Amino acid sequence: MSMKTCYYETLEVERSVDETGLKTAFRKLAMKWHPDKNPGDPACEHKFKEISEAYEVLKDSNKRAAYDRYGHAAFEQGNGAAGFGAGFATSFSDIFEDLFGMSGRGGRGGRERGADLRYNMEITLEEAFLGKTAQINIPVAVTCEPCSGTGAKAGTKPKICTTCGGAGRVRQAQGFFTLERTCPGCQGRGQSIDSPCPSCSGSGRVTRDRSLSVNIPPGVEDGTRIRLGGEGEAGVQGGPSGDLYIFLSLATHQFFQRDGADLHCRVPVSMVTAAMGGEFDVPTIDKTKTKVKVPGGTQSGRRFRIAGKGMPVLRSRQTGDMYVQVVVETPQNLTKKQKDLLAEFEKLSSGETQPEAAGFFKMVKDFFGSRASAP
């Protein structure tokens, strides 16, 4: 019978623990018992091996199922720790950054991709409707021409770093495993430069203003992102360039408000026009105008839909609509005669001319009447 401690007890978790809880428990214990944090303590190294073995088994769904059914016997008689030795480095790499502030998986030095760049551009609603081709100027790191990006003075060449042999990374033994770190001699480039290029000071890149043409298609919205591949910063040592991302924002329009592909506008009309009916012209985003007919008795806030007069939908043949909201304007600065006429109109008015107001005040009257009659 195996005398090993239960893997769940080793990791101090319940058998029902999920993957996230399992990983959290492993991180906590690994950081506590790691040999580098407890140098010269064999007991800590033994404990660390136990929790690493337990995690290697339980993090694998198949191994965990076998362990839950057969216990440690599932990995005995030739099966060993079911691949513990081979998979340990992968398991422990999850906590390298927590322990040492670095990643356990390092890449080789040399060619590096350039950084991506962002450019913010504001356009008008009309430009978003029609689309446009814009010219922009941006400062960007480009490959240094005198040294062709090598960073070495003309007539010389970079030398392979003697510390890492050109790999850009060095390995260092830490207890019973090996860590890979960025080479301190070349900072990960894999090369050393004895005579730096005077134009770029050995960086292989210089900053230049670049003029670019950006095609903005019709229908773009606020926040639309346009990618220009390879127009970002130049790569290191001949590496590929990054990308340039254009982020669009729409300026506030004096007349229209946008909602997706639809446009909205508010138009004030006189009390007489709303009461008796009438019509008026409104501008559209395509620089034309359309006529809106207002029927008699129109209330403030009513919307009229004009089909197909909205914004184009990006990369499609569809078009949104335009909505005109009528706002009835109350007269101001009235003359005495105008006031007298309105007063006379008020006397002649009845519930039929203002049904909503009449209905409301009837409800108010009934409300207070019911309260007065209540016991």
C-alpha positions, 0 to 999 in steps of 0.5 A: 500500500502506498504511504504517499500523502493524498495529493489533495491534502498535499495541495491543501484543497478539497476534492471538489476544487476546480482548475482555478482553485487548484492553480491558486493553491499550487502558486501559494505553496510553491512560492512558500516552499521553493528551494531558492526561498529556503536555501540549504533546507532539504526538507523544503526541497522535498516538500516542493517536489511533493506539491509539484508532483501533486499539481502535475497529476491533478491539473490533468483531467485524465490523470486526475480521474485515474487518481480519484478512482485508484489513488497512487496505485494508478501511477505505480508498477512502471507508470511512475508519476505519469510523466511528472519529470517531463511535464514539471517544467511546464507546470512550474513555468506558471509561477515563474513570474510570481517568484522571480518577476520574469517569464520562464519561457524565453525567446532567442535574441536578434530580430524583433518585431517593431512596436504597433502605433496608434493615431487618433483622427477626428472626422466630420459626420459628412466625411463619415457619410461619403468616405474620404482619403486622408493624408497624415504625417506621423513621427515613426522609428524607421530603419537607419539607412547608413547601417541598414539597421545593424546599429554598427558603423559603416564598414563594420559588423556586429559581433556575436555576443560571447556571453550567450553565443548569439542566443540572447538568453543565458541559462542558470542552474537554480536548485534541481532545474534551470532558469533562462534569463535575458543575456546581460551582455547584449540585453537579448540582442545576441550581438555586441557592437564595438563601433556604433553607427553615429546616425542611430547611436547603435540602435539601428533605427532613427525617427522620421516623419512619414506621410501616409494615405488613409482610405476611410470607407463610407459608414465608419462609426465613432471608434472605428479602427483602421489597420495599416499593416507594416506601417508601425515602428521598424523592427530591431535588427531587420525584424518585421515592422509593427502596424499602425492603427487609426482610431476614428472619432466623429465630431459633434454635428450642429444638426444631426445626432447619430444612432448606428446607421440612423440620423435624428434631428429636432425641428421647432414648429410654431403652435399654429403649424402644429395645431392646423397642420403645415409643412417645412423643409429639412436638410439631409446628410447628402446635402439635399433637402426633403419636405416634412408634412405635419398633420393638424393636431401634431403634438410636441415630440412626434417623430417622422421617419424619412426612409433611406436618408440616414448613414450607409452601413459599413461595407454593405449596400444598406442605408439607415433612416432619418428621423425628424422630431417635432418640437412645438414652440411656445410663443414668447414676448407676446403683445397685448393683442396677441394675449387677448386673442389667446385668452379668447381662444382659451374661453372658446376651447373645450375638452375636444380641442385639448383632450389630453389636458382635459383628461388629466385634470379630470383624473386629478379632480376624481382623485381628490374627490375620492379622497374627500369622500373616504371614511 
